[in-house]
Amino acid sequence: MKQQIPPVYDACRKPRRDFLALLGAGGVGLLASALFPHQSFATVEETLKAIDGITGGKAPLEGKVSIELPQIAENGNTVPFTVSVDSPMTDQDYVKAIRIFAEENPYPEVFTFHLTPQSGKAEVKARMRLAKTQNVVAVAEMSDGAMFIAKEQIKVTIGGCGG
C-alpha cells in the first residue's frame, strides 16, 4: 500500500520549488551579466568636464605641448605615445604635471605624470589602451599655474578596451 503525502506537506513543497526556481533564474541572470558586461565609454563632454575640473574652468592655452602618436593603431591594446612640453625646467619655471585624456575610453583620464625641476626634461613616454578611433588630449600644468593643451586624433582598427 502506497503512503499518501499529507496535504500540508504538499502545500509547503510548491513555494519552496518556486523559490528555488527563482533563485536559479537569478543566478543565471547574474552570471550572464558578468560574462557579457555592458561597456560604456566616456563622451567628449565628459572629457571636457574632466579637463575643466583640472583647469578650474579656465580654457587652457594652445602651444608648448606636443603629442606624438601613430596615425593608425592596428591594435588599441598597446599604443605608444610621447608628450613633450617646451619648458626650461628650472626652479622658477617648470612643468608640474602632464595629464593624458582619451575622449572615448571607459575613463577619460588615462595618465597623470607629476614632474619637478629635477626631472630635467618635460617629456613622458608610455603606452596606453585605446578603445576606438578618438582624440588624445594632453594638458600640461606649469609651475606658475598656466595650463597648455594639445590634441591629436588616432585611428584604432581593433580596440583595446572592449571596443
Stockholm file with secondary structure:
# STOCKHOLM 1.0

chainA/1-163         MKQQIPPVYDACRKPRRDFLALLGAGGVGLLASALFPHQSFATVEETLKAIDGITGGKAPLEGKVSIELPQIAENGNTVPFTVSVDSPMTDQDYVKAIRIFAEENPYPEVFTFHLTPQSGKAEVKARMRLAKTQNVVAVAEMSDGAMFIAKEQIKVTIGGCGG
#=GR chainA/1-163 SS CCCCCCHHHHHHHHHHHHHHHHHHHHHHHHHHHHHSCCCCCCCHHHHHHHHHHHHTTCCCEESSEEEECCSEESCTTSEEEEEEECCCCCSSSCEEEEEEEETTSSSSEEEEEECCGGGCSCEEEEEECCCSSEEEEEEEEETTSCEEEEEEEEEESSCSSCC
#=GC SS_cons         CCCCCCHHHHHHHHHHHHHHHHHHHHHHHHHHHHHSCCCCCCCHHHHHHHHHHHHTTCCCEESSEEEECCSEESCTTSEEEEEEECCCCCSSSCEEEEEEEETTSSSSEEEEEECCGGGCSCEEEEEECCCSSEEEEEEEEETTSCEEEEEEEEEESSCSSCC
//
